[in-house]
Amino acid sequence: MRLDNNIHNYYEHLVLDYINTRLKKQYTDNFLADLICLTLNRLPTRYIRHEVDMAFYLPQSERMDMEFLVAESLKASLAFLEQRDKV
């Protein structure tokens, strides 16, 4: 058996959406890859097969909690990487 190619962590979508819509500073591709990895490692996993599953079955309050977790995790990861780059 092999895993379905559609299976992915929903937090990946939320992290990329946050970065694309809220980060104003331009970063290199390597920096962004590190930022995404660090951020996802700070978050729980939420595997899904189809985005529509989350759109219809996720309560608004849980969605807001997930977005808050993404924002906090991304801020912590960003601070860590910016501090690392100062050294």
PDB file as gemmi writes it, atoms N, CA and C in Angstrom:
CRYST1    1.000    1.000    1.000  90.00  90.00  90.00 P 1                      
ATOM      1  N   MET A   1       0.840  -1.189   0.000  1.00  0.00           N  
ATOM      2  CA  MET A   1       0.000   0.000   0.000  1.00  0.00           C  
ATOM      3  C   MET A   1       0.878   1.244   0.000  1.00  0.00           C  
ATOM      4  N   ARG A   2       0.428   2.264  -0.649  1.00  0.00           N  
ATOM      5  CA  ARG A   2       1.122   3.543  -0.626  1.00  0.00           C  
ATOM      6  C   ARG A   2       0.155   4.617  -0.167  1.00  0.00           C  
ATOM      7  N   LEU A   3       0.715   5.662   0.419  1.00  0.00           N  
ATOM      8  CA  LEU A   3      -0.126   6.767   0.886  1.00  0.00           C  
ATOM      9  C   LEU A   3      -0.655   7.564  -0.298  1.00  0.00           C  
ATOM     10  N   ASP A   4      -1.825   8.045  -0.140  1.00  0.00           N  
ATOM     11  CA  ASP A   4      -2.453   8.893  -1.137  1.00  0.00           C  
ATOM     12  C   ASP A   4      -1.676  10.208  -1.245  1.00  0.00           C  
ATOM     13  N   ASN A   5      -1.423  10.662  -2.446  1.00  0.00           N  
ATOM     14  CA  ASN A   5      -0.690  11.922  -2.636  1.00  0.00           C  
ATOM     15  C   ASN A   5      -1.458  13.136  -2.134  1.00  0.00           C  
ATOM     16  N   ASN A   6      -2.744  12.975  -1.909  1.00  0.00           N  
ATOM     17  CA  ASN A   6      -3.561  14.093  -1.444  1.00  0.00           C  
ATOM     18  C   ASN A   6      -3.473  14.306   0.058  1.00  0.00           C  
ATOM     19  N   ILE A   7      -2.911  13.370   0.790  1.00  0.00           N  
ATOM     20  CA  ILE A   7      -2.835  13.499   2.239  1.00  0.00           C  
ATOM     21  C   ILE A   7      -1.787  14.551   2.602  1.00  0.00           C  
ATOM     22  N   HIS A   8      -2.204  15.516   3.384  1.00  0.00           N  
ATOM     23  CA  HIS A   8      -1.259  16.538   3.825  1.00  0.00           C  
ATOM     24  C   HIS A   8      -1.721  17.147   5.148  1.00  0.00           C  
ATOM     25  N   ASN A   9      -0.818  17.848   5.769  1.00  0.00           N  
ATOM     26  CA  ASN A   9      -1.079  18.507   7.041  1.00  0.00           C  
ATOM     27  C   ASN A   9      -1.757  19.849   6.742  1.00  0.00           C  
ATOM     28  N   TYR A  10      -2.940  20.053   7.274  1.00  0.00           N  
ATOM     29  CA  TYR A  10      -3.689  21.277   7.010  1.00  0.00           C  
ATOM     30  C   TYR A  10      -2.939  22.518   7.477  1.00  0.00           C  
ATOM     31  N   TYR A  11      -2.119  22.369   8.494  1.00  0.00           N  
ATOM     32  CA  TYR A  11      -1.343  23.515   8.980  1.00  0.00           C  
ATOM     33  C   TYR A  11      -0.380  24.043   7.914  1.00  0.00           C  
ATOM     34  N   GLU A  12       0.028  23.198   6.968  1.00  0.00           N  
ATOM     35  CA  GLU A  12       0.890  23.675   5.878  1.00  0.00           C  
ATOM     36  C   GLU A  12       0.183  24.791   5.120  1.00  0.00           C  
ATOM     37  N   HIS A  13      -1.072  24.571   4.825  1.00  0.00           N  
ATOM     38  CA  HIS A  13      -1.875  25.570   4.122  1.00  0.00           C  
ATOM     39  C   HIS A  13      -1.986  26.856   4.945  1.00  0.00           C  
ATOM     40  N   LEU A  14      -2.251  26.714   6.231  1.00  0.00           N  
ATOM     41  CA  LEU A  14      -2.408  27.895   7.084  1.00  0.00           C  
ATOM     42  C   LEU A  14      -1.109  28.686   7.217  1.00  0.00           C  
ATOM     43  N   VAL A  15       0.015  27.991   7.352  1.00  0.00           N  
ATOM     44  CA  VAL A  15       1.312  28.665   7.473  1.00  0.00           C  
ATOM     45  C   VAL A  15       1.641  29.407   6.180  1.00  0.00           C  
ATOM     46  N   LEU A  16       1.472  28.760   5.040  1.00  0.00           N  
ATOM     47  CA  LEU A  16       1.760  29.424   3.764  1.00  0.00           C  
ATOM     48  C   LEU A  16       0.837  30.618   3.534  1.00  0.00           C  
ATOM     49  N   ASP A  17      -0.421  30.464   3.902  1.00  0.00           N  
ATOM     50  CA  ASP A  17      -1.367  31.572   3.753  1.00  0.00           C  
ATOM     51  C   ASP A  17      -0.952  32.755   4.625  1.00  0.00           C  
ATOM     52  N   TYR A  18      -0.549  32.475   5.860  1.00  0.00           N  
ATOM     53  CA  TYR A  18      -0.107  33.538   6.763  1.00  0.00           C  
ATOM     54  C   TYR A  18       1.110  34.262   6.178  1.00  0.00           C  
ATOM     55  N   ILE A  19       2.074  33.508   5.715  1.00  0.00           N  
ATOM     56  CA  ILE A  19       3.287  34.103   5.160  1.00  0.00           C  
ATOM     57  C   ILE A  19       2.961  34.954   3.937  1.00  0.00           C  
ATOM     58  N   ASN A  20       2.138  34.438   3.052  1.00  0.00           N  
ATOM     59  CA  ASN A  20       1.825  35.152   1.812  1.00  0.00           C  
ATOM     60  C   ASN A  20       0.983  36.402   2.029  1.00  0.00           C  
ATOM     61  N   THR A  21       0.186  36.427   3.091  1.00  0.00           N  
ATOM     62  CA  THR A  21      -0.705  37.571   3.277  1.00  0.00           C  
ATOM     63  C   THR A  21      -0.250  38.558   4.342  1.00  0.00           C  
ATOM     64  N   ARG A  22       0.624  38.121   5.261  1.00  0.00           N  
ATOM     65  CA  ARG A  22       0.927  39.000   6.394  1.00  0.00           C  
ATOM     66  C   ARG A  22       2.387  39.408   6.527  1.00  0.00           C  
ATOM     67  N   LEU A  23       3.299  38.635   5.979  1.00  0.00           N  
ATOM     68  CA  LEU A  23       4.709  39.029   6.095  1.00  0.00           C  
ATOM     69  C   LEU A  23       5.035  40.029   4.998  1.00  0.00           C  
ATOM     70  N   LYS A  24       5.445  41.203   5.401  1.00  0.00           N  
ATOM     71  CA  LYS A  24       5.725  42.272   4.437  1.00  0.00           C  
ATOM     72  C   LYS A  24       7.190  42.286   3.995  1.00  0.00           C  
ATOM     73  N   LYS A  25       8.074  41.853   4.870  1.00  0.00           N  
ATOM     74  CA  LYS A  25       9.488  41.852   4.549  1.00  0.00           C  
ATOM     75  C   LYS A  25       9.801  40.717   3.580  1.00  0.00           C  
ATOM     76  N   GLN A  26      10.709  40.988   2.659  1.00  0.00           N  
ATOM     77  CA  GLN A  26      11.126  39.972   1.697  1.00  0.00           C  
ATOM     78  C   GLN A  26      12.254  39.137   2.280  1.00  0.00           C  
ATOM     79  N   TYR A  27      12.121  37.828   2.197  1.00  0.00           N  
ATOM     80  CA  TYR A  27      13.127  36.906   2.698  1.00  0.00           C  
ATOM     81  C   TYR A  27      13.599  36.008   1.554  1.00  0.00           C  
ATOM     82  N   THR A  28      14.788  35.441   1.728  1.00  0.00           N  
ATOM     83  CA  THR A  28      15.296  34.512   0.716  1.00  0.00           C  
ATOM     84  C   THR A  28      14.493  33.212   0.769  1.00  0.00           C  
ATOM     85  N   ASP A  29      14.597  32.435  -0.286  1.00  0.00           N  
ATOM     86  CA  ASP A  29      13.907  31.147  -0.321  1.00  0.00           C  
ATOM     87  C   ASP A  29      14.418  30.227   0.780  1.00  0.00           C  
ATOM     88  N   ASN A  30      15.719  30.252   1.047  1.00  0.00           N  
ATOM     89  CA  ASN A  30      16.278  29.406   2.108  1.00  0.00           C  
ATOM     90  C   ASN A  30      15.756  29.822   3.476  1.00  0.00           C  
ATOM     91  N   PHE A  31      15.672  31.111   3.712  1.00  0.00           N  
ATOM     92  CA  PHE A  31      15.142  31.607   4.984  1.00  0.00           C  
ATOM     93  C   PHE A  31      13.689  31.174   5.147  1.00  0.00           C  
ATOM     94  N   LEU A  32      12.887  31.332   4.094  1.00  0.00           N  
ATOM     95  CA  LEU A  32      11.483  30.948   4.159  1.00  0.00           C  
ATOM     96  C   LEU A  32      11.314  29.445   4.375  1.00  0.00           C  
ATOM     97  N   ALA A  33      12.152  28.644   3.749  1.00  0.00           N  
ATOM     98  CA  ALA A  33      12.080  27.190   3.956  1.00  0.00           C  
ATOM     99  C   ALA A  33      12.362  26.854   5.412  1.00  0.00           C  
ATOM    100  N   ASP A  34      13.392  27.486   5.992  1.00  0.00           N  
ATOM    101  CA  ASP A  34      13.692  27.275   7.416  1.00  0.00           C  
ATOM    102  C   ASP A  34      12.532  27.742   8.283  1.00  0.00           C  
ATOM    103  N   LEU A  35      11.972  28.899   7.949  1.00  0.00           N  
ATOM    104  CA  LEU A  35      10.860  29.457   8.714  1.00  0.00           C  
ATOM    105  C   LEU A  35       9.651  28.519   8.693  1.00  0.00           C  
ATOM    106  N   ILE A  36       9.330  27.996   7.538  1.00  0.00           N  
ATOM    107  CA  ILE A  36       8.188  27.096   7.413  1.00  0.00           C  
ATOM    108  C   ILE A  36       8.424  25.813   8.203  1.00  0.00           C  
ATOM    109  N   CYS A  37       9.607  25.237   8.077  1.00  0.00           N  
ATOM    110  CA  CYS A  37       9.917  24.003   8.813  1.00  0.00           C  
ATOM    111  C   CYS A  37       9.843  24.218  10.319  1.00  0.00           C  
ATOM    112  N   LEU A  38      10.475  25.269  10.806  1.00  0.00           N  
ATOM    113  CA  LEU A  38      10.443  25.543  12.243  1.00  0.00           C  
ATOM    114  C   LEU A  38       9.022  25.777  12.742  1.00  0.00           C  
ATOM    115  N   THR A  39       8.261  26.513  11.984  1.00  0.00           N  
ATOM    116  CA  THR A  39       6.891  26.816  12.376  1.00  0.00           C  
ATOM    117  C   THR A  39       6.037  25.553  12.414  1.00  0.00           C  
ATOM    118  N   LEU A  40       6.131  24.732  11.376  1.00  0.00           N  
ATOM    119  CA  LEU A  40       5.344  23.500  11.347  1.00  0.00           C  
ATOM    120  C   LEU A  40       5.747  22.544  12.463  1.00  0.00           C  
ATOM    121  N   ASN A  41       7.014  22.536  12.824  1.00  0.00           N  
ATOM    122  CA  ASN A  41       7.463  21.666  13.915  1.00  0.00           C  
ATOM    123  C   ASN A  41       6.933  22.123  15.270  1.00  0.00           C  
ATOM    124  N   ARG A  42       6.530  23.381  15.375  1.00  0.00           N  
ATOM    125  CA  ARG A  42       5.964  23.906  16.626  1.00  0.00           C  
ATOM    126  C   ARG A  42       4.464  23.633  16.733  1.00  0.00           C  
ATOM    127  N   LEU A  43       3.856  23.247  15.632  1.00  0.00           N  
ATOM    128  CA  LEU A  43       2.400  23.082  15.573  1.00  0.00           C  
ATOM    129  C   LEU A  43       1.998  21.610  15.642  1.00  0.00           C  
ATOM    130  N   PRO A  44       0.767  21.365  16.097  1.00  0.00           N  
ATOM    131  CA  PRO A  44       0.273  19.978  16.034  1.00  0.00           C  
ATOM    132  C   PRO A  44       0.008  19.609  14.572  1.00  0.00           C  
ATOM    133  N   THR A  45      -0.196  18.357  14.316  1.00  0.00           N  
ATOM    134  CA  THR A  45      -0.520  17.939  12.947  1.00  0.00           C  
ATOM    135  C   THR A  45      -2.026  17.763  12.813  1.00  0.00           C  
ATOM    136  N   ARG A  46      -2.513  18.034  11.637  1.00  0.00           N  
ATOM    137  CA  ARG A  46      -3.942  17.878  11.335  1.00  0.00           C  
ATOM    138  C   ARG A  46      -4.019  17.411   9.884  1.00  0.00           C  
ATOM    139  N   TYR A  47      -3.971  16.092   9.707  1.00  0.00           N  
ATOM    140  CA  TYR A  47      -3.940  15.542   8.354  1.00  0.00           C  
ATOM    141  C   TYR A  47      -5.327  15.486   7.736  1.00  0.00           C  
ATOM    142  N   ILE A  48      -5.360  15.861   6.470  1.00  0.00           N  
ATOM    143  CA  ILE A  48      -6.601  15.826   5.704  1.00  0.00           C  
ATOM    144  C   ILE A  48      -6.292  15.320   4.306  1.00  0.00           C  
ATOM    145  N   ARG A  49      -7.338  14.949   3.601  1.00  0.00           N  
ATOM    146  CA  ARG A  49      -7.184  14.558   2.198  1.00  0.00           C  
ATOM    147  C   ARG A  49      -7.622  15.676   1.270  1.00  0.00           C  
ATOM    148  N   HIS A  50      -8.653  16.389   1.655  1.00  0.00           N  
ATOM    149  CA  HIS A  50      -9.215  17.416   0.771  1.00  0.00           C  
ATOM    150  C   HIS A  50      -9.476  18.691   1.568  1.00  0.00           C  
ATOM    151  N   GLU A  51      -9.131  19.825   0.988  1.00  0.00           N  
ATOM    152  CA  GLU A  51      -9.352  21.115   1.640  1.00  0.00           C  
ATOM    153  C   GLU A  51     -10.825  21.313   1.980  1.00  0.00           C  
ATOM    154  N   VAL A  52     -11.698  20.811   1.139  1.00  0.00           N  
ATOM    155  CA  VAL A  52     -13.131  20.979   1.355  1.00  0.00           C  
ATOM    156  C   VAL A  52     -13.568  20.338   2.667  1.00  0.00           C  
ATOM    157  N   ASP A  53     -12.868  19.290   3.108  1.00  0.00           N  
ATOM    158  CA  ASP A  53     -13.193  18.664   4.392  1.00  0.00           C  
ATOM    159  C   ASP A  53     -13.114  19.688   5.526  1.00  0.00           C  
ATOM    160  N   MET A  54     -12.081  20.496   5.504  1.00  0.00           N  
ATOM    161  CA  MET A  54     -11.906  21.487   6.559  1.00  0.00           C  
ATOM    162  C   MET A  54     -12.889  22.647   6.395  1.00  0.00           C  
ATOM    163  N   ALA A  55     -13.178  23.022   5.191  1.00  0.00           N  
ATOM    164  CA  ALA A  55     -14.084  24.150   4.955  1.00  0.00           C  
ATOM    165  C   ALA A  55     -15.487  23.866   5.486  1.00  0.00           C  
ATOM    166  N   PHE A  56     -15.953  22.628   5.343  1.00  0.00           N  
ATOM    167  CA  PHE A  56     -17.319  22.304   5.743  1.00  0.00           C  
ATOM    168  C   PHE A  56     -17.447  21.775   7.159  1.00  0.00           C  
ATOM    169  N   TYR A  57     -16.399  21.140   7.679  1.00  0.00           N  
ATOM    170  CA  TYR A  57     -16.538  20.439   8.948  1.00  0.00           C  
ATOM    171  C   TYR A  57     -15.776  21.054  10.114  1.00  0.00           C  
ATOM    172  N   LEU A  58     -15.025  22.100   9.873  1.00  0.00           N  
ATOM    173  CA  LEU A  58     -14.259  22.729  10.943  1.00  0.00           C  
ATOM    174  C   LEU A  58     -15.060  23.882  11.547  1.00  0.00           C  
ATOM    175  N   PRO A  59     -15.363  23.801  12.838  1.00  0.00           N  
ATOM    176  CA  PRO A  59     -16.084  24.922  13.463  1.00  0.00           C  
ATOM    177  C   PRO A  59     -15.258  26.211  13.407  1.00  0.00           C  
ATOM    178  N   GLN A  60     -15.934  27.332  13.304  1.00  0.00           N  
ATOM    179  CA  GLN A  60     -15.258  28.629  13.198  1.00  0.00           C  
ATOM    180  C   GLN A  60     -14.335  28.874  14.390  1.00  0.00           C  
ATOM    181  N   SER A  61     -14.754  28.472  15.579  1.00  0.00           N  
ATOM    182  CA  SER A  61     -13.929  28.695  16.769  1.00  0.00           C  
ATOM    183  C   SER A  61     -12.627  27.899  16.690  1.00  0.00           C  
ATOM    184  N   GLU A  62     -12.695  26.684  16.167  1.00  0.00           N  
ATOM    185  CA  GLU A  62     -11.481  25.877  16.022  1.00  0.00           C  
ATOM    186  C   GLU A  62     -10.567  26.458  14.947  1.00  0.00           C  
ATOM    187  N   ARG A  63     -11.148  26.952  13.889  1.00  0.00           N  
ATOM    188  CA  ARG A  63     -10.380  27.598  12.820  1.00  0.00           C  
ATOM    189  C   ARG A  63      -9.631  28.821  13.384  1.00  0.00           C  
ATOM    190  N   MET A  64     -10.298  29.598  14.202  1.00  0.00           N  
ATOM    191  CA  MET A  64      -9.667  30.777  14.796  1.00  0.00           C  
ATOM    192  C   MET A  64      -8.536  30.365  15.741  1.00  0.00           C  
ATOM    193  N   ASP A  65      -8.740  29.301  16.505  1.00  0.00           N  
ATOM    194  CA  ASP A  65      -7.683  28.780  17.376  1.00  0.00           C  
ATOM    195  C   ASP A  65      -6.472  28.340  16.564  1.00  0.00           C  
ATOM    196  N   MET A  66      -6.722  27.675  15.454  1.00  0.00           N  
ATOM    197  CA  MET A  66      -5.628  27.209  14.597  1.00  0.00           C  
ATOM    198  C   MET A  66      -4.855  28.396  14.016  1.00  0.00           C  
ATOM    199  N   GLU A  67      -5.569  29.416  13.582  1.00  0.00           N  
ATOM    200  CA  GLU A  67      -4.916  30.602  13.021  1.00  0.00           C  
ATOM    201  C   GLU A  67      -4.098  31.325  14.087  1.00  0.00           C  
ATOM    202  N   PHE A  68      -4.600  31.375  15.317  1.00  0.00           N  
ATOM    203  CA  PHE A  68      -3.852  31.984  16.411  1.00  0.00           C  
ATOM    204  C   PHE A  68      -2.566  31.190  16.673  1.00  0.00           C  
ATOM    205  N   LEU A  69      -2.660  29.861  16.699  1.00  0.00           N  
ATOM    206  CA  LEU A  69      -1.473  29.019  16.901  1.00  0.00           C  
ATOM    207  C   LEU A  69      -0.439  29.236  15.799  1.00  0.00           C  
ATOM    208  N   VAL A  70      -0.904  29.366  14.579  1.00  0.00           N  
ATOM    209  CA  VAL A  70       0.005  29.612  13.457  1.00  0.00           C  
ATOM    210  C   VAL A  70       0.715  30.947  13.651  1.00  0.00           C  
ATOM    211  N   ALA A  71      -0.028  31.978  13.982  1.00  0.00           N  
ATOM    212  CA  ALA A  71       0.562  33.307  14.165  1.00  0.00           C  
ATOM    213  C   ALA A  71       1.609  33.291  15.271  1.00  0.00           C  
ATOM    214  N   GLU A  72       1.292  32.685  16.410  1.00  0.00           N  
ATOM    215  CA  GLU A  72       2.230  32.637  17.531  1.00  0.00           C  
ATOM    216  C   GLU A  72       3.462  31.793  17.202  1.00  0.00           C  
ATOM    217  N   SER A  73       3.266  30.673  16.555  1.00  0.00           N  
ATOM    218  CA  SER A  73       4.386  29.793  16.192  1.00  0.00           C  
ATOM    219  C   SER A  73       5.281  30.455  15.156  1.00  0.00           C  
ATOM    220  N   LEU A  74       4.665  31.129  14.207  1.00  0.00           N  
ATOM    221  CA  LEU A  74       5.451  31.792  13.179  1.00  0.00           C  
ATOM    222  C   LEU A  74       6.253  32.949  13.765  1.00  0.00           C  
ATOM    223  N   LYS A  75       5.668  33.700  14.663  1.00  0.00           N  
ATOM    224  CA  LYS A  75       6.393  34.802  15.307  1.00  0.00           C  
ATOM    225  C   LYS A  75       7.594  34.281  16.086  1.00  0.00           C  
ATOM    226  N   ALA A  76       7.421  33.188  16.815  1.00  0.00           N  
ATOM    227  CA  ALA A  76       8.525  32.607  17.586  1.00  0.00           C  
ATOM    228  C   ALA A  76       9.620  32.082  16.655  1.00  0.00           C  
ATOM    229  N   SER A  77       9.234  31.438  15.577  1.00  0.00           N  
ATOM    230  CA  SER A  77      10.215  30.918  14.615  1.00  0.00           C  
ATOM    231  C   SER A  77      10.957  32.051  13.922  1.00  0.00           C  
ATOM    232  N   LEU A  78      10.238  33.096  13.579  1.00  0.00           N  
ATOM    233  CA  LEU A  78      10.842  34.256  12.928  1.00  0.00           C  
ATOM    234  C   LEU A  78      11.847  34.931  13.858  1.00  0.00           C  
ATOM    235  N   ALA A  79      11.481  35.091  15.111  1.00  0.00           N  
ATOM    236  CA  ALA A  79      12.400  35.691  16.088  1.00  0.00           C  
ATOM    237  C   ALA A  79      13.653  34.834  16.248  1.00  0.00           C  
ATOM    238  N   PHE A  80      13.480  33.521  16.303  1.00  0.00           N  
ATOM    239  CA  PHE A  80      14.620  32.612  16.421  1.00  0.00           C  
ATOM    240  C   PHE A  80      15.561  32.754  15.225  1.00  0.00           C  
ATOM    241  N   LEU A  81      15.009  32.759  14.026  1.00  0.00           N  
ATOM    242  CA  LEU A  81      15.852  32.839  12.829  1.00  0.00           C  
ATOM    243  C   LEU A  81      16.526  34.195  12.687  1.00  0.00           C  
ATOM    244  N   GLU A  82      15.818  35.257  12.998  1.00  0.00           N  
ATOM    245  CA  GLU A  82      16.426  36.584  12.904  1.00  0.00           C  
ATOM    246  C   GLU A  82      17.543  36.732  13.926  1.00  0.00           C  
ATOM    247  N   GLN A  83      17.372  36.174  15.125  1.00  0.00           N  
ATOM    248  CA  GLN A  83      18.413  36.193  16.133  1.00  0.00           C  
ATOM    249  C   GLN A  83      19.630  35.376  15.671  1.00  0.00           C  
ATOM    250  N   ARG A  84      19.342  34.226  15.083  1.00  0.00           N  
ATOM    251  CA  ARG A  84      20.402  33.342  14.574  1.00  0.00           C  
ATOM    252  C   ARG A  84      21.236  34.064  13.515  1.00  0.00           C  
ATOM    253  N   ASP A  85      20.579  34.812  12.657  1.00  0.00           N  
ATOM    254  CA  ASP A  85      21.273  35.480  11.565  1.00  0.00           C  
ATOM    255  C   ASP A  85      22.087  36.685  12.037  1.00  0.00           C  
ATOM    256  N   LYS A  86      21.821  37.184  13.237  1.00  0.00           N  
ATOM    257  CA  LYS A  86      22.586  38.314  13.769  1.00  0.00           C  
ATOM    258  C   LYS A  86      23.965  37.871  14.250  1.00  0.00           C  
ATOM    259  N   VAL A  87      24.084  36.592  14.568  1.00  0.00           N  
ATOM    260  CA  VAL A  87      25.355  36.087  15.134  1.00  0.00           C  
ATOM    261  C   VAL A  87      26.420  35.984  14.092  1.00  0.00           C  
TER     262      VAL A  87                                                      
END                                                                             
